[in-house]
Amino acid sequence: DSSAVPLVNSASIGCEWFRYPKAGETNAKTEPRVVSFLRRQAGVGEVTTTWRPSVSMASKFGWAEYVVRAGWMPVKDWFWVAVMDREQTRMGII
């Protein structure tokens, strides 16, 4: 959710408005999701399943501000997410 992140614009990119937190301002909140698609025809897909954790990442890892990396485990259907705090002094793998 990026609704609390301030809007800024830049003439160098055509005055487009976008959300960008400056130092000390609120960052976007993230939660991992796994989405499966079924391809019906060329260029058209349909979401078949969406998985989300039963407990929010923020409730377990409130200090985590950045998702720095993610990937799939060798074990079928498991994935990992690496998170870091705002000061970039603490890192965890979930």
mmCIF file as gemmi writes it, N, C-alpha and C atoms, coordinates in Angstrom:
data_model
loop_
_atom_site.group_PDB
_atom_site.id
_atom_site.type_symbol
_atom_site.label_atom_id
_atom_site.label_alt_id
_atom_site.label_comp_id
_atom_site.label_asym_id
_atom_site.label_entity_id
_atom_site.label_seq_id
_atom_site.pdbx_PDB_ins_code
_atom_site.Cartn_x
_atom_site.Cartn_y
_atom_site.Cartn_z
_atom_site.occupancy
_atom_site.B_iso_or_equiv
_atom_site.pdbx_formal_charge
_atom_site.auth_seq_id
_atom_site.auth_asym_id
_atom_site.pdbx_PDB_model_num
ATOM 1 N N . ASP Axp A 1 ? 0.844 -1.175 0 1 0 ? 1 A 1
ATOM 2 C CA . ASP Axp A 1 ? 0 0 0 1 0 ? 1 A 1
ATOM 3 C C . ASP Axp A 1 ? 0.889 1.238 0 1 0 ? 1 A 1
ATOM 4 N N . SER Axp A 2 ? 0.762 2.055 -1.017 1 0 ? 2 A 1
ATOM 5 C CA . SER Axp A 2 ? 1.609 3.256 -1.114 1 0 ? 2 A 1
ATOM 6 C C . SER Axp A 2 ? 0.814 4.531 -0.895 1 0 ? 2 A 1
ATOM 7 N N . SER Axp A 3 ? -0.399 4.447 -0.378 1 0 ? 3 A 1
ATOM 8 C CA . SER Axp A 3 ? -1.25 5.63 -0.243 1 0 ? 3 A 1
ATOM 9 C C . SER Axp A 3 ? -0.677 6.682 0.703 1 0 ? 3 A 1
ATOM 10 N N . ALA Axp A 4 ? 0.166 6.308 1.66 1 0 ? 4 A 1
ATOM 11 C CA . ALA Axp A 4 ? 0.75 7.277 2.591 1 0 ? 4 A 1
ATOM 12 C C . ALA Axp A 4 ? 2.057 7.88 2.082 1 0 ? 4 A 1
ATOM 13 N N . VAL Axp A 5 ? 2.561 7.388 0.962 1 0 ? 5 A 1
ATOM 14 C CA . VAL Axp A 5 ? 3.823 7.88 0.399 1 0 ? 5 A 1
ATOM 15 C C . VAL Axp A 5 ? 3.537 9.175 -0.367 1 0 ? 5 A 1
ATOM 16 N N . PRO Axp A 6 ? 4.329 10.234 -0.117 1 0 ? 6 A 1
ATOM 17 C CA . PRO Axp A 6 ? 4.085 11.521 -0.766 1 0 ? 6 A 1
ATOM 18 C C . PRO Axp A 6 ? 4.218 11.464 -2.292 1 0 ? 6 A 1
ATOM 19 N N . LEU Axp A 7 ? 3.401 12.275 -2.971 1 0 ? 7 A 1
ATOM 20 C CA . LEU Axp A 7 ? 3.479 12.415 -4.428 1 0 ? 7 A 1
ATOM 21 C C . LEU Axp A 7 ? 4.494 13.483 -4.781 1 0 ? 7 A 1
ATOM 22 N N . VAL Axp A 8 ? 5.307 13.217 -5.799 1 0 ? 8 A 1
ATOM 23 C CA . VAL Axp A 8 ? 6.263 14.198 -6.323 1 0 ? 8 A 1
ATOM 24 C C . VAL Axp A 8 ? 6.156 14.182 -7.84 1 0 ? 8 A 1
ATOM 25 N N . ASN Axp A 9 ? 6.689 15.209 -8.476 1 0 ? 9 A 1
ATOM 26 C CA . ASN Axp A 9 ? 6.732 15.195 -9.933 1 0 ? 9 A 1
ATOM 27 C C . ASN Axp A 9 ? 8.09 15.691 -10.391 1 0 ? 9 A 1
ATOM 28 N N . SER Axp A 10 ? 8.379 15.451 -11.644 1 0 ? 10 A 1
ATOM 29 C CA . SER Axp A 10 ? 9.671 15.839 -12.194 1 0 ? 10 A 1
ATOM 30 C C . SER Axp A 10 ? 9.491 16.308 -13.626 1 0 ? 10 A 1
ATOM 31 N N . ALA Axp A 11 ? 9.913 17.516 -13.895 1 0 ? 11 A 1
ATOM 32 C CA . ALA Axp A 11 ? 9.836 18.048 -15.258 1 0 ? 11 A 1
ATOM 33 C C . ALA Axp A 11 ? 10.714 17.243 -16.202 1 0 ? 11 A 1
ATOM 34 N N . SER Axp A 12 ? 11.762 16.619 -15.662 1 0 ? 12 A 1
ATOM 35 C CA . SER Axp A 12 ? 12.679 15.857 -16.518 1 0 ? 12 A 1
ATOM 36 C C . SER Axp A 12 ? 12.035 14.603 -17.101 1 0 ? 12 A 1
ATOM 37 N N . ILE Axp A 13 ? 10.935 14.153 -16.508 1 0 ? 13 A 1
ATOM 38 C CA . ILE Axp A 13 ? 10.246 12.983 -17.052 1 0 ? 13 A 1
ATOM 39 C C . ILE Axp A 13 ? 8.822 13.338 -17.485 1 0 ? 13 A 1
ATOM 40 N N . GLY Axp A 14 ? 8.63 14.569 -17.875 1 0 ? 14 A 1
ATOM 41 C CA . GLY Axp A 14 ? 7.34 14.984 -18.416 1 0 ? 14 A 1
ATOM 42 C C . GLY Axp A 14 ? 6.304 15.351 -17.368 1 0 ? 14 A 1
ATOM 43 N N . CYS Axp A 15 ? 6.73 15.818 -16.219 1 0 ? 15 A 1
ATOM 44 C CA . CYS Axp A 15 ? 5.824 16.245 -15.143 1 0 ? 15 A 1
ATOM 45 C C . CYS Axp A 15 ? 4.879 15.141 -14.685 1 0 ? 15 A 1
ATOM 46 N N . GLU Axp A 16 ? 5.295 13.934 -14.796 1 0 ? 16 A 1
ATOM 47 C CA . GLU Axp A 16 ? 4.485 12.808 -14.321 1 0 ? 16 A 1
ATOM 48 C C . GLU Axp A 16 ? 4.539 12.761 -12.803 1 0 ? 16 A 1
ATOM 49 N N . TRP Axp A 17 ? 3.395 12.557 -12.169 1 0 ? 17 A 1
ATOM 50 C CA . TRP Axp A 17 ? 3.341 12.432 -10.715 1 0 ? 17 A 1
ATOM 51 C C . TRP Axp A 17 ? 3.57 10.977 -10.322 1 0 ? 17 A 1
ATOM 52 N N . PHE Axp A 18 ? 4.361 10.763 -9.291 1 0 ? 18 A 1
ATOM 53 C CA . PHE Axp A 18 ? 4.601 9.41 -8.795 1 0 ? 18 A 1
ATOM 54 C C . PHE Axp A 18 ? 4.894 9.486 -7.308 1 0 ? 18 A 1
ATOM 55 N N . ARG Axp A 19 ? 4.79 8.378 -6.629 1 0 ? 19 A 1
ATOM 56 C CA . ARG Axp A 19 ? 5.038 8.339 -5.182 1 0 ? 19 A 1
ATOM 57 C C . ARG Axp A 19 ? 6.509 8.02 -4.932 1 0 ? 19 A 1
ATOM 58 N N . TYR Axp A 20 ? 7.145 8.885 -4.123 1 0 ? 20 A 1
ATOM 59 C CA . TYR Axp A 20 ? 8.552 8.708 -3.824 1 0 ? 20 A 1
ATOM 60 C C . TYR Axp A 20 ? 8.829 9.239 -2.419 1 0 ? 20 A 1
ATOM 61 N N . PRO Axp A 21 ? 9.182 8.369 -1.481 1 0 ? 21 A 1
ATOM 62 C CA . PRO Axp A 21 ? 9.444 8.846 -0.119 1 0 ? 21 A 1
ATOM 63 C C . PRO Axp A 21 ? 10.842 9.445 -0.013 1 0 ? 21 A 1
ATOM 64 N N . LYS Axp A 22 ? 10.913 10.626 0.558 1 0 ? 22 A 1
ATOM 65 C CA . LYS Axp A 22 ? 12.212 11.234 0.856 1 0 ? 22 A 1
ATOM 66 C C . LYS Axp A 22 ? 12.683 10.697 2.203 1 0 ? 22 A 1
ATOM 67 N N . ALA Axp A 23 ? 13.913 11.007 2.562 1 0 ? 23 A 1
ATOM 68 C CA . ALA Axp A 23 ? 14.477 10.524 3.822 1 0 ? 23 A 1
ATOM 69 C C . ALA Axp A 23 ? 13.558 10.882 4.985 1 0 ? 23 A 1
ATOM 70 N N . GLY Axp A 24 ? 13.209 9.881 5.784 1 0 ? 24 A 1
ATOM 71 C CA . GLY Axp A 24 ? 12.374 10.083 6.952 1 0 ? 24 A 1
ATOM 72 C C . GLY Axp A 24 ? 10.878 10.036 6.694 1 0 ? 24 A 1
ATOM 73 N N . GLU Axp A 25 ? 10.46 10.022 5.43 1 0 ? 25 A 1
ATOM 74 C CA . GLU Axp A 25 ? 9.036 9.965 5.117 1 0 ? 25 A 1
ATOM 75 C C . GLU Axp A 25 ? 8.557 8.513 5.056 1 0 ? 25 A 1
ATOM 76 N N . THR Axp A 26 ? 7.263 8.335 5.023 1 0 ? 26 A 1
ATOM 77 C CA . THR Axp A 26 ? 6.655 7.015 5.027 1 0 ? 26 A 1
ATOM 78 C C . THR Axp A 26 ? 6.962 6.243 3.745 1 0 ? 26 A 1
ATOM 79 N N . ASN Axp A 27 ? 7.315 4.972 3.899 1 0 ? 27 A 1
ATOM 80 C CA . ASN Axp A 27 ? 7.514 4.076 2.759 1 0 ? 27 A 1
ATOM 81 C C . ASN Axp A 27 ? 6.241 3.303 2.483 1 0 ? 27 A 1
ATOM 82 N N . ALA Axp A 28 ? 6.166 2.705 1.317 1 0 ? 28 A 1
ATOM 83 C CA . ALA Axp A 28 ? 5.044 1.83 0.978 1 0 ? 28 A 1
ATOM 84 C C . ALA Axp A 28 ? 5.104 0.576 1.848 1 0 ? 28 A 1
ATOM 85 N N . LYS Axp A 29 ? 3.958 0.005 2.139 1 0 ? 29 A 1
ATOM 86 C CA . LYS Axp A 29 ? 3.871 -1.254 2.891 1 0 ? 29 A 1
ATOM 87 C C . LYS Axp A 29 ? 3.709 -2.391 1.886 1 0 ? 29 A 1
ATOM 88 N N . THR Axp A 30 ? 4.442 -3.474 2.095 1 0 ? 30 A 1
ATOM 89 C CA . THR Axp A 30 ? 4.378 -4.593 1.163 1 0 ? 30 A 1
ATOM 90 C C . THR Axp A 30 ? 3.998 -5.882 1.881 1 0 ? 30 A 1
ATOM 91 N N . GLU Axp A 31 ? 3.372 -6.752 1.161 1 0 ? 31 A 1
ATOM 92 C CA . GLU Axp A 31 ? 3.029 -8.091 1.628 1 0 ? 31 A 1
ATOM 93 C C . GLU Axp A 31 ? 3.274 -9.053 0.468 1 0 ? 31 A 1
ATOM 94 N N . PRO Axp A 32 ? 3.881 -10.206 0.744 1 0 ? 32 A 1
ATOM 95 C CA . PRO Axp A 32 ? 4.112 -11.169 -0.349 1 0 ? 32 A 1
ATOM 96 C C . PRO Axp A 32 ? 2.809 -11.778 -0.847 1 0 ? 32 A 1
ATOM 97 N N . ARG Axp A 33 ? 2.776 -12.068 -2.124 1 0 ? 33 A 1
ATOM 98 C CA . ARG Axp A 33 ? 1.647 -12.746 -2.762 1 0 ? 33 A 1
ATOM 99 C C . ARG Axp A 33 ? 2.2 -13.71 -3.799 1 0 ? 33 A 1
ATOM 100 N N . VAL Axp A 34 ? 1.501 -14.804 -4.029 1 0 ? 34 A 1
ATOM 101 C CA . VAL Axp A 34 ? 1.831 -15.71 -5.124 1 0 ? 34 A 1
ATOM 102 C C . VAL Axp A 34 ? 0.567 -15.813 -5.964 1 0 ? 34 A 1
ATOM 103 N N . VAL Axp A 35 ? 0.708 -15.51 -7.243 1 0 ? 35 A 1
ATOM 104 C CA . VAL Axp A 35 ? -0.437 -15.492 -8.144 1 0 ? 35 A 1
ATOM 105 C C . VAL Axp A 35 ? -0.187 -16.484 -9.271 1 0 ? 35 A 1
ATOM 106 N N . SER Axp A 36 ? -1.177 -17.305 -9.561 1 0 ? 36 A 1
ATOM 107 C CA . SER Axp A 36 ? -1.104 -18.248 -10.675 1 0 ? 36 A 1
ATOM 108 C C . SER Axp A 36 ? -2.009 -17.761 -11.794 1 0 ? 36 A 1
ATOM 109 N N . PHE Axp A 37 ? -1.529 -17.916 -13.024 1 0 ? 37 A 1
ATOM 110 C CA . PHE Axp A 37 ? -2.289 -17.499 -14.196 1 0 ? 37 A 1
ATOM 111 C C . PHE Axp A 37 ? -2.553 -18.69 -15.095 1 0 ? 37 A 1
ATOM 112 N N . LEU Axp A 38 ? -3.685 -18.673 -15.733 1 0 ? 38 A 1
ATOM 113 C CA . LEU Axp A 38 ? -4.027 -19.65 -16.744 1 0 ? 38 A 1
ATOM 114 C C . LEU Axp A 38 ? -4.096 -18.893 -18.06 1 0 ? 38 A 1
ATOM 115 N N . ARG Axp A 39 ? -3.303 -19.304 -19.017 1 0 ? 39 A 1
ATOM 116 C CA . ARG Axp A 39 ? -3.276 -18.628 -20.309 1 0 ? 39 A 1
ATOM 117 C C . ARG Axp A 39 ? -4.374 -19.204 -21.207 1 0 ? 39 A 1
ATOM 118 N N . ARG Axp A 40 ? -5.334 -18.386 -21.522 1 0 ? 40 A 1
ATOM 119 C CA . ARG Axp A 40 ? -6.473 -18.812 -22.344 1 0 ? 40 A 1
ATOM 120 C C . ARG Axp A 40 ? -6.159 -18.703 -23.84 1 0 ? 40 A 1
ATOM 121 N N . GLN Axp A 41 ? -5.54 -17.595 -24.229 1 0 ? 41 A 1
ATOM 122 C CA . GLN Axp A 41 ? -5.139 -17.396 -25.619 1 0 ? 41 A 1
ATOM 123 C C . GLN Axp A 41 ? -3.965 -16.432 -25.631 1 0 ? 41 A 1
ATOM 124 N N . ALA Axp A 42 ? -3.366 -16.238 -26.763 1 0 ? 42 A 1
ATOM 125 C CA . ALA Axp A 42 ? -2.176 -15.395 -26.865 1 0 ? 42 A 1
ATOM 126 C C . ALA Axp A 42 ? -2.434 -14.02 -26.25 1 0 ? 42 A 1
ATOM 127 N N . GLY Axp A 43 ? -1.637 -13.685 -25.257 1 0 ? 43 A 1
ATOM 128 C CA . GLY Axp A 43 ? -1.716 -12.374 -24.635 1 0 ? 43 A 1
ATOM 129 C C . GLY Axp A 43 ? -2.829 -12.183 -23.626 1 0 ? 43 A 1
ATOM 130 N N . VAL Axp A 44 ? -3.673 -13.189 -23.419 1 0 ? 44 A 1
ATOM 131 C CA . VAL Axp A 44 ? -4.793 -13.063 -22.484 1 0 ? 44 A 1
ATOM 132 C C . VAL Axp A 44 ? -4.65 -14.123 -21.404 1 0 ? 44 A 1
ATOM 133 N N . GLY Axp A 45 ? -4.653 -13.692 -20.154 1 0 ? 45 A 1
ATOM 134 C CA . GLY Axp A 45 ? -4.542 -14.629 -19.048 1 0 ? 45 A 1
ATOM 135 C C . GLY Axp A 45 ? -5.625 -14.398 -18.022 1 0 ? 45 A 1
ATOM 136 N N . GLU Axp A 46 ? -5.817 -15.388 -17.188 1 0 ? 46 A 1
ATOM 137 C CA . GLU Axp A 46 ? -6.832 -15.311 -16.146 1 0 ? 46 A 1
ATOM 138 C C . GLU Axp A 46 ? -6.182 -15.734 -14.833 1 0 ? 46 A 1
ATOM 139 N N . VAL Axp A 47 ? -6.394 -14.95 -13.781 1 0 ? 47 A 1
ATOM 140 C CA . VAL Axp A 47 ? -5.86 -15.319 -12.465 1 0 ? 47 A 1
ATOM 141 C C . VAL Axp A 47 ? -6.663 -16.502 -11.95 1 0 ? 47 A 1
ATOM 142 N N . THR Axp A 48 ? -5.967 -17.588 -11.639 1 0 ? 48 A 1
ATOM 143 C CA . THR Axp A 48 ? -6.652 -18.781 -11.153 1 0 ? 48 A 1
ATOM 144 C C . THR Axp A 48 ? -6.582 -18.902 -9.635 1 0 ? 48 A 1
ATOM 145 N N . THR Axp A 49 ? -5.467 -18.524 -9.047 1 0 ? 49 A 1
ATOM 146 C CA . THR Axp A 49 ? -5.335 -18.574 -7.592 1 0 ? 49 A 1
ATOM 147 C C . THR Axp A 49 ? -4.448 -17.432 -7.123 1 0 ? 49 A 1
ATOM 148 N N . THR Axp A 50 ? -4.709 -16.96 -5.926 1 0 ? 50 A 1
ATOM 149 C CA . THR Axp A 50 ? -3.849 -15.978 -5.278 1 0 ? 50 A 1
ATOM 150 C C . THR Axp A 50 ? -3.619 -16.459 -3.861 1 0 ? 50 A 1
ATOM 151 N N . TRP Axp A 51 ? -2.359 -16.586 -3.483 1 0 ? 51 A 1
ATOM 152 C CA . TRP Axp A 51 ? -2.024 -17.008 -2.125 1 0 ? 51 A 1
ATOM 153 C C . TRP Axp A 51 ? -1.447 -15.823 -1.375 1 0 ? 51 A 1
ATOM 154 N N . ARG Axp A 52 ? -1.816 -15.699 -0.124 1 0 ? 52 A 1
ATOM 155 C CA . ARG Axp A 52 ? -1.227 -14.684 0.757 1 0 ? 52 A 1
ATOM 156 C C . ARG Axp A 52 ? -1.026 -15.312 2.125 1 0 ? 52 A 1
ATOM 157 N N . PRO Axp A 53 ? -0.043 -14.837 2.875 1 0 ? 53 A 1
ATOM 158 C CA . PRO Axp A 53 ? 0.201 -15.419 4.193 1 0 ? 53 A 1
ATOM 159 C C . PRO Axp A 53 ? -0.994 -15.207 5.119 1 0 ? 53 A 1
ATOM 160 N N . SER Axp A 54 ? -1.18 -16.125 6.058 1 0 ? 54 A 1
ATOM 161 C CA . SER Axp A 54 ? -2.291 -15.997 7.005 1 0 ? 54 A 1
ATOM 162 C C . SER Axp A 54 ? -2.026 -14.918 8.045 1 0 ? 54 A 1
ATOM 163 N N . VAL Axp A 55 ? -0.755 -14.573 8.253 1 0 ? 55 A 1
ATOM 164 C CA . VAL Axp A 55 ? -0.362 -13.512 9.187 1 0 ? 55 A 1
ATOM 165 C C . VAL Axp A 55 ? 0.422 -12.468 8.392 1 0 ? 55 A 1
ATOM 166 N N . SER Axp A 56 ? 0.14 -11.198 8.61 1 0 ? 56 A 1
ATOM 167 C CA . SER Axp A 56 ? 0.825 -10.154 7.84 1 0 ? 56 A 1
ATOM 168 C C . SER Axp A 56 ? 2.305 -10.094 8.187 1 0 ? 56 A 1
ATOM 169 N N . MET Axp A 57 ? 3.1 -9.747 7.202 1 0 ? 57 A 1
ATOM 170 C CA . MET Axp A 57 ? 4.536 -9.604 7.393 1 0 ? 57 A 1
ATOM 171 C C . MET Axp A 57 ? 4.811 -8.489 8.406 1 0 ? 57 A 1
ATOM 172 N N . ALA Axp A 58 ? 4.036 -7.416 8.373 1 0 ? 58 A 1
ATOM 173 C CA . ALA Axp A 58 ? 4.23 -6.288 9.288 1 0 ? 58 A 1
ATOM 174 C C . ALA Axp A 58 ? 3.999 -6.684 10.735 1 0 ? 58 A 1
ATOM 175 N N . SER Axp A 59 ? 3.065 -7.603 10.992 1 0 ? 59 A 1
ATOM 176 C CA . SER Axp A 59 ? 2.803 -8.006 12.371 1 0 ? 59 A 1
ATOM 177 C C . SER Axp A 59 ? 3.927 -8.863 12.942 1 0 ? 59 A 1
ATOM 178 N N . LYS Axp A 60 ? 4.623 -9.603 12.101 1 0 ? 60 A 1
ATOM 179 C CA . LYS Axp A 60 ? 5.728 -10.457 12.55 1 0 ? 60 A 1
ATOM 180 C C . LYS Axp A 60 ? 7.084 -9.76 12.455 1 0 ? 60 A 1
ATOM 181 N N . PHE Axp A 61 ? 7.238 -8.901 11.451 1 0 ? 61 A 1
ATOM 182 C CA . PHE Axp A 61 ? 8.516 -8.233 11.197 1 0 ? 61 A 1
ATOM 183 C C . PHE Axp A 61 ? 8.272 -6.739 11.027 1 0 ? 61 A 1
ATOM 184 N N . GLY Axp A 62 ? 7.781 -6.101 12.075 1 0 ? 62 A 1
ATOM 185 C CA . GLY Axp A 62 ? 7.435 -4.689 12.029 1 0 ? 62 A 1
ATOM 186 C C . GLY Axp A 62 ? 8.596 -3.779 11.691 1 0 ? 62 A 1
ATOM 187 N N . TRP Axp A 63 ? 9.807 -4.237 11.939 1 0 ? 63 A 1
ATOM 188 C CA . TRP Axp A 63 ? 10.998 -3.438 11.656 1 0 ? 63 A 1
ATOM 189 C C . TRP Axp A 63 ? 11.35 -3.435 10.17 1 0 ? 63 A 1
ATOM 190 N N . ALA Axp A 64 ? 10.817 -4.371 9.396 1 0 ? 64 A 1
ATOM 191 C CA . ALA Axp A 64 ? 11.196 -4.519 7.986 1 0 ? 64 A 1
ATOM 192 C C . ALA Axp A 64 ? 10.533 -3.436 7.136 1 0 ? 64 A 1
ATOM 193 N N . GLU Axp A 65 ? 11.328 -2.689 6.398 1 0 ? 65 A 1
ATOM 194 C CA . GLU Axp A 65 ? 10.812 -1.634 5.516 1 0 ? 65 A 1
ATOM 195 C C . GLU Axp A 65 ? 11.004 -1.973 4.04 1 0 ? 65 A 1
ATOM 196 N N . TYR Axp A 66 ? 12.017 -2.759 3.72 1 0 ? 66 A 1
ATOM 197 C CA . TYR Axp A 66 ? 12.339 -3.03 2.318 1 0 ? 66 A 1
ATOM 198 C C . TYR Axp A 66 ? 12.356 -4.526 2.033 1 0 ? 66 A 1
ATOM 199 N N . VAL Axp A 67 ? 11.755 -4.921 0.929 1 0 ? 67 A 1
ATOM 200 C CA . VAL Axp A 67 ? 11.93 -6.279 0.405 1 0 ? 67 A 1
ATOM 201 C C . VAL Axp A 67 ? 13.096 -6.164 -0.567 1 0 ? 67 A 1
ATOM 202 N N . VAL Axp A 68 ? 14.206 -6.814 -0.249 1 0 ? 68 A 1
ATOM 203 C CA . VAL Axp A 68 ? 15.414 -6.651 -1.065 1 0 ? 68 A 1
ATOM 204 C C . VAL Axp A 68 ? 15.638 -7.785 -2.056 1 0 ? 68 A 1
ATOM 205 N N . ARG Axp A 69 ? 14.997 -8.908 -1.814 1 0 ? 69 A 1
ATOM 206 C CA . ARG Axp A 69 ? 15.164 -10.049 -2.716 1 0 ? 69 A 1
ATOM 207 C C . ARG Axp A 69 ? 14.114 -11.095 -2.376 1 0 ? 69 A 1
ATOM 208 N N . ALA Axp A 70 ? 13.78 -11.928 -3.334 1 0 ? 70 A 1
ATOM 209 C CA . ALA Axp A 70 ? 12.848 -13.028 -3.1 1 0 ? 70 A 1
ATOM 210 C C . ALA Axp A 70 ? 13.137 -14.121 -4.112 1 0 ? 70 A 1
ATOM 211 N N . GLY Axp A 71 ? 12.742 -15.331 -3.798 1 0 ? 71 A 1
ATOM 212 C CA . GLY Axp A 71 ? 12.97 -16.433 -4.725 1 0 ? 71 A 1
ATOM 213 C C . GLY Axp A 71 ? 12.269 -17.698 -4.277 1 0 ? 71 A 1
ATOM 214 N N . TRP Axp A 72 ? 12.383 -18.708 -5.109 1 0 ? 72 A 1
ATOM 215 C CA . TRP Axp A 72 ? 11.761 -20.004 -4.844 1 0 ? 72 A 1
ATOM 216 C C . TRP Axp A 72 ? 12.76 -20.943 -4.184 1 0 ? 72 A 1
ATOM 217 N N . MET Axp A 73 ? 12.287 -21.744 -3.235 1 0 ? 73 A 1
ATOM 218 C CA . MET Axp A 73 ? 13.106 -22.756 -2.561 1 0 ? 73 A 1
ATOM 219 C C . MET Axp A 73 ? 13.137 -24.014 -3.424 1 0 ? 73 A 1
ATOM 220 N N . PRO Axp A 74 ? 14.147 -24.89 -3.205 1 0 ? 74 A 1
ATOM 221 C CA . PRO Axp A 74 ? 14.17 -26.157 -3.938 1 0 ? 74 A 1
ATOM 222 C C . PRO Axp A 74 ? 12.978 -27.054 -3.576 1 0 ? 74 A 1
ATOM 223 N N . VAL Axp A 75 ? 12.404 -26.832 -2.387 1 0 ? 75 A 1
ATOM 224 C CA . VAL Axp A 75 ? 11.234 -27.582 -1.961 1 0 ? 75 A 1
ATOM 225 C C . VAL Axp A 75 ? 10.028 -27.05 -2.741 1 0 ? 75 A 1
ATOM 226 N N . LYS Axp A 76 ? 9.228 -27.939 -3.27 1 0 ? 76 A 1
ATOM 227 C CA . LYS Axp A 76 ? 8.084 -27.537 -4.094 1 0 ? 76 A 1
ATOM 228 C C . LYS Axp A 76 ? 7.158 -26.571 -3.356 1 0 ? 76 A 1
ATOM 229 N N . ASP Axp A 77 ? 6.786 -25.491 -4.043 1 0 ? 77 A 1
ATOM 230 C CA . ASP Axp A 77 ? 5.8 -24.515 -3.574 1 0 ? 77 A 1
ATOM 231 C C . ASP Axp A 77 ? 6.223 -23.712 -2.347 1 0 ? 77 A 1
ATOM 232 N N . TRP Axp A 78 ? 7.483 -23.596 -2.066 1 0 ? 78 A 1
ATOM 233 C CA . TRP Axp A 78 ? 7.962 -22.757 -0.973 1 0 ? 78 A 1
ATOM 234 C C . TRP Axp A 78 ? 8.777 -21.628 -1.57 1 0 ? 78 A 1
ATOM 235 N N . PHE Axp A 79 ? 8.676 -20.448 -0.965 1 0 ? 79 A 1
ATOM 236 C CA . PHE Axp A 79 ? 9.503 -19.333 -1.417 1 0 ? 79 A 1
ATOM 237 C C . PHE Axp A 79 ? 10.039 -18.578 -0.212 1 0 ? 79 A 1
ATOM 238 N N . TRP Axp A 80 ? 11.014 -17.739 -0.443 1 0 ? 80 A 1
ATOM 239 C CA . TRP Axp A 80 ? 11.626 -16.942 0.62 1 0 ? 80 A 1
ATOM 240 C C . TRP Axp A 80 ? 11.605 -15.479 0.219 1 0 ? 80 A 1
ATOM 241 N N . VAL Axp A 81 ? 11.659 -14.615 1.243 1 0 ? 81 A 1
ATOM 242 C CA . VAL Axp A 81 ? 11.694 -13.17 1.043 1 0 ? 81 A 1
ATOM 243 C C . VAL Axp A 81 ? 12.753 -12.615 1.987 1 0 ? 81 A 1
ATOM 244 N N . ALA Axp A 82 ? 13.685 -11.841 1.451 1 0 ? 82 A 1
ATOM 245 C CA . ALA Axp A 82 ? 14.698 -11.166 2.273 1 0 ? 82 A 1
ATOM 246 C C . ALA Axp A 82 ? 14.234 -9.733 2.509 1 0 ? 82 A 1
ATOM 247 N N . VAL Axp A 83 ? 14.229 -9.323 3.776 1 0 ? 83 A 1
ATOM 248 C CA . VAL Axp A 83 ? 13.783 -7.982 4.147 1 0 ? 83 A 1
ATOM 249 C C . VAL Axp A 83 ? 14.891 -7.26 4.905 1 0 ? 83 A 1
ATOM 250 N N . MET Axp A 84 ? 14.809 -5.924 4.901 1 0 ? 84 A 1
ATOM 251 C CA . MET Axp A 84 ? 15.821 -5.104 5.562 1 0 ? 84 A 1
ATOM 252 C C . MET Axp A 84 ? 15.144 -3.914 6.235 1 0 ? 84 A 1
ATOM 253 N N . ASP Axp A 85 ? 15.724 -3.444 7.342 1 0 ? 85 A 1
ATOM 254 C CA . ASP Axp A 85 ? 15.17 -2.269 8.013 1 0 ? 85 A 1
ATOM 255 C C . ASP Axp A 85 ? 15.579 -0.994 7.275 1 0 ? 85 A 1
ATOM 256 N N . ARG Axp A 86 ? 14.972 0.114 7.651 1 0 ? 86 A 1
ATOM 257 C CA . ARG Axp A 86 ? 15.205 1.374 6.961 1 0 ? 86 A 1
ATOM 258 C C . ARG Axp A 86 ? 16.665 1.829 7.039 1 0 ? 86 A 1
ATOM 259 N N . GLU Axp A 87 ? 17.302 1.577 8.183 1 0 ? 87 A 1
ATOM 260 C CA . GLU Axp A 87 ? 18.701 1.979 8.37 1 0 ? 87 A 1
ATOM 261 C C . GLU Axp A 87 ? 19.669 1.052 7.647 1 0 ? 87 A 1
ATOM 262 N N . GLN Axp A 88 ? 19.148 -0.056 7.136 1 0 ? 88 A 1
ATOM 263 C CA . GLN Axp A 88 ? 19.924 -1.078 6.432 1 0 ? 88 A 1
ATOM 264 C C . GLN Axp A 88 ? 21.013 -1.677 7.318 1 0 ? 88 A 1
ATOM 265 N N . THR Axp A 89 ? 20.625 -1.914 8.602 1 0 ? 89 A 1
ATOM 266 C CA . THR Axp A 89 ? 21.539 -2.531 9.553 1 0 ? 89 A 1
ATOM 267 C C . THR Axp A 89 ? 21.025 -3.897 10.025 1 0 ? 89 A 1
ATOM 268 N N . ARG Axp A 90 ? 19.796 -4.213 9.673 1 0 ? 90 A 1
ATOM 269 C CA . ARG Axp A 90 ? 19.182 -5.473 10.1 1 0 ? 90 A 1
ATOM 270 C C . ARG Axp A 90 ? 18.533 -6.133 8.89 1 0 ? 90 A 1
ATOM 271 N N . MET Axp A 91 ? 18.797 -7.417 8.728 1 0 ? 91 A 1
ATOM 272 C CA . MET Axp A 91 ? 18.243 -8.145 7.596 1 0 ? 91 A 1
ATOM 273 C C . MET Axp A 91 ? 17.681 -9.474 8.084 1 0 ? 91 A 1
ATOM 274 N N . GLY Axp A 92 ? 16.61 -9.914 7.463 1 0 ? 92 A 1
ATOM 275 C CA . GLY Axp A 92 ? 16.015 -11.186 7.82 1 0 ? 92 A 1
ATOM 276 C C . GLY Axp A 92 ? 15.535 -11.911 6.585 1 0 ? 92 A 1
ATOM 277 N N . ILE Axp A 93 ? 15.514 -13.235 6.672 1 0 ? 93 A 1
ATOM 278 C CA . ILE Axp A 93 ? 14.977 -14.05 5.583 1 0 ? 93 A 1
ATOM 279 C C . ILE Axp A 93 ? 13.76 -14.773 6.138 1 0 ? 93 A 1
ATOM 280 N N . ILE Axp A 94 ? 12.662 -14.552 5.469 1 0 ? 94 A 1
ATOM 281 C CA . ILE Axp A 94 ? 11.381 -15.097 5.904 1 0 ? 94 A 1
ATOM 282 C C . ILE Axp A 94 ? 11.04 -16.27 5.01 1 0 ? 94 A 1
